[in-house]
């Protein structure tokens, strides 16, 4: 994270004066910019979407839901071999470009970052429904070891990922309508959330994700089958400390579409 933070600081510092000018052009104040940066990096929920019944391969009966019941950690695609995005050499090559070679091919899969997204506009159905109707919300302190890019990273591999402390250059990628909705805390409807347009801010979560330590909440749509709902609730009981059950909840969200 140190090298990533240094790159982010240089880009954020360079982008800040232009971002200040842009906010003034849009009719917003310095205080509005400060508030927007604080909200995105300190308050916006950090989510990981998943498909509970996704299998681990044609010859395996294991599913994501079963893994959640049996495991102690959320695993990266490099560990599980499954996921909603690209995998293998294609993914590794692009990740090396994005992070300027900071993640090498021989790095441990357990240490590799996981992908999530910021629910900037607090949509009830989450911030990346194409990756699954269910999602887990991570605790705020996990943001300290995250990097951020505008839209899916593979759309623009030459972005420099931002950090919680250095986010101005990432915010500068927002279009004027997105900035207006952010400043005024208005809902923003993406044009085609089912075809990849749902991710506004992609997040790379560095380091292990432990269920007991890092997960705040689990949510699933009302349309989720009763049997799956019960197993999701069992995963909470299996993976969270008993004294955390009051703050780690399973809640329903509106059915998408």
HELIX and SHEET records of a PDB file:
HELIX    1   1 UNK A    2  UNK A   25  1                                  24    
HELIX    2   2 UNK A   30  UNK A   38  1                                   9    
HELIX    3   3 UNK A   39  UNK A   43  3                                   5    
HELIX    4   4 UNK A   64  UNK A   70  1                                   7    
HELIX    5   5 UNK A   77  UNK A   80  1                                   4    
HELIX    6   6 UNK A   88  UNK A   98  1                                  11    
HELIX    7   7 UNK A  109  UNK A  111  5                                   3    
HELIX    8   8 UNK A  129  UNK A  131  5                                   3    
HELIX    9   9 UNK A  140  UNK A  145  5                                   6    
HELIX   10  10 UNK A  153  UNK A  155  5                                   3    
HELIX   11  11 UNK A  168  UNK A  171  1                                   4    
HELIX   12  12 UNK A  176  UNK A  183  1                                   8    
HELIX   13  13 UNK A  193  UNK A  195  5                                   3    
HELIX   14  14 UNK A  211  UNK A  214  1                                   4    
HELIX   15  15 UNK A  226  UNK A  239  1                                  14    
HELIX   16  16 UNK A  242  UNK A  244  5                                   3    
SHEET    1   A 7 UNK A 146  UNK A 150  0                                        
SHEET    2   A 7 UNK A 201  UNK A 205 -1                                        
SHEET    3   A 7 UNK A 114  UNK A 119 -1                                        
SHEET    4   A 7 UNK A  45  UNK A  50 -1                                        
SHEET    5   A 7 UNK A 134  UNK A 138 -1                                        
SHEET    6   A 7 UNK A 215  UNK A 221 -1                                        
SHEET    7   A 7 UNK A 249  UNK A 253  1                                        
SHEET    1   B 2 UNK A  73  UNK A  74  0                                        
SHEET    2   B 2 UNK A 209  UNK A 210 -1                                        
END                                                                             
